[in-house]
Amino acid sequence: MPAGRACARPGLGVWLGAEPGRDCPRCPRLVDFRETWRAKKPDWENAPVPSFGPAAARLLIVGLAPGLQGANRTGRPFTGDYAGDLLYATLKEFGFARGTYEARPDDGLTLIDARITNAVRCVPPENKPTGPEITTCRPFLVATMAEMPNLAAIVALGRIAHDTLMGTLGWKKSAHPFGHGAVHAGPSGGAAVFDSYHCSRYNTNTGVLTPDMFRAVFSKVRAHLADAPPKL
């Protein structure tokens, strides 16, 4: 099937609103990887991971792709690996989540005025999607943002998520270079983009990102949203 063409067969739908179907065929390498892990771990989710949180939220957090033993296993973004421990604890601290995070999708955790998604919805080998895979999956990010009428702030977790957002928003990367703690306003207003290093175990173990550095990003987001009430 040519890239970009929706599949009409039941069970293989590409377009389900802003989410790919469970058996989305758009990226052959990711399909092969997904099928391999379905055979190895039939009790895992092993499917495109949908966005988590209300579409009415003012904040959107964009990661790169599901982790193999995290979201790919559990079916919820940043759930089941270390990155979720830091992310959800920080969201609770700044009032963007409530409940107890127990690294499973039925833990009862809910998001408040926040939503989480990934630039690539399927788990890639070695956690590294290719450029064409990022481009192929971009329409789902576009659609996710389009269905958020109150969107006022976007947190990009990592350089690749930042670059993907620049392409999605039509902003020049040269005018908006990635930098932890940087805040980018678009040429015609709209949502502001807040950059952060990814909250991965590698980045925290090596000191690239500390919990205080991560909190500082969300402190800026919270201050920004204080001046950006929901649209009527």
Protein Blocks (a to p, Z undefined) as FASTA:
>chain_A
ZZhiacfbghiafbgcjaccfklckbmmlmmmmmmmmmmmmmbnopadddedjfkbmbdc
ddfbdcfklmmmnopahihiaklmmmmmmmmmnopagcjdehiaklopacehiacddfbl
bdcehhiacfklmmmmmmmmmmmmmmmmkbcbdcdedjklmmmmmmmnopafklmccdeh
iacddfkgpjdddddddfbfklmmnomacfklmmmmmmmmmmmmmmmccdZZ
